[in-house]
């Protein structure tokens, strides 16, 4: 494994950076935002300065700049996906989680591969083509062999085009097996990068090992994963520390492997039935949450900034204008939760309950472009290739037509009523603005979708 010592040093440096940071004045802030809009990312001192801003007017300047950066990198597209929870068996005892092993009040369930296929078919029928599989950290019964079997069953038994996975950190050999099974992005959250807080929050199980978790992305990348997703659970510790450490983690990945984190998720602590932690030790307000989303976008412009259904509807919609580029929809956090009559223990409470069709309508009404695209993972645009294309602004010219093609397919196969009309209107309007000669080729591809061809992409 490569330079994990460098990663440890980068995380230790976070406290020093915060200690010397002050909120910038107007001129200094404008300089930081100008550097961010060059799409090269920010140094940690600049990111820390943005996190120190509390003035509402300055926060709006940060958010506006983040919206422009997101548009420059990815265009108007917003990616939609669904989590598919496979198992709530877990050997850890995280104080904030409903899956913790000490929670004896909730029913435990692990889907068989056949049951996972049925759940995937349900989500596919709604229009999803990418799923994030999530499994409790139970290495013995539901480890690598289980995840490989489930992926094979879903790919063979459904029309889902790409599976990503959020599971326990593995060895390099374990990650190689997951990659060979067809998983796209490996996602794992450090939860908190603050070592003392991490130790208090994770009193039992393999997750107690801070460094094994911290170095998981290095092992995944060494094993052949081109793309990895990181994040901190906001509310466990001072958000300035954890956000800056997340950015430092992404910088480490870029320096060592040639690509920043592919996704940065922005989960905020939510109530979980059976959790030991009733309230967030370090609550994060909605205004602070908005700032965090924007700072992630400005600091790591190529990352997919992910806002989940943990957050309320109005806040999620706002975040689409200030840097968020990926959202889940119609989510269940229990194994077998889609279309279920019997219920198992959930990982946390969901706030935004809107289904995919409703979210597509919301996004389209905002003048943005809903995307169900999966093309990058099957066209080799991963790792440093994706990072370089996104950094240069070239990814925008791929994201927009691919989003249009996937939305056209959704409009024909899944959309109904007003949402169908909104989809067709969005496709026509955005396609009209695509420049030649790409527009001519795009119109040909859209006609192929109209005629019944599927999975047409660039």
Buried (B, 14 or more C-beta within 10 A) or exposed (E): EBBBEEBBEBBEBBEEBBEEBEBBEEEEBBBBBEBBBEBEBBBBEBBBBBBEBEEEEBBBBBBBBBBBBBBBBBBBBBBBBBBBBBBBBBBBBBBBBBBBBBBEEBEBBBBBBEBBBBBBBBBBBBBBBBBBBBBBBBBEEBBBEBBBBBBEBBBEBBEBBBBBBBBBBBEBEBBBBBBEBBBBBBBBBBBBBBEEBBEBBBBEBBBBEBEBBBBBBBBBBBBEBBBBBBBBBBBBBBBBBBBBBBBBBBBBBBEBBBBBBBBBBBBBBBBBEBBBBEEBBBEBEEEBBBBBBBBBBBBBBBBBBBBBBBBEBEBBBBBBBBBBBBBBBBBBBBBBBBEBEEBBBBBBEBBBEBBBBBBBBBBBEBEBBBBBBBBBBBEEBBBEBBBBBBBEBEBBBBBBBBBBBBBBBBBBEBBEEEBBBBBBEBBEEBBEEBEEEBBEEBBEBBEBBEEEEEBBBB
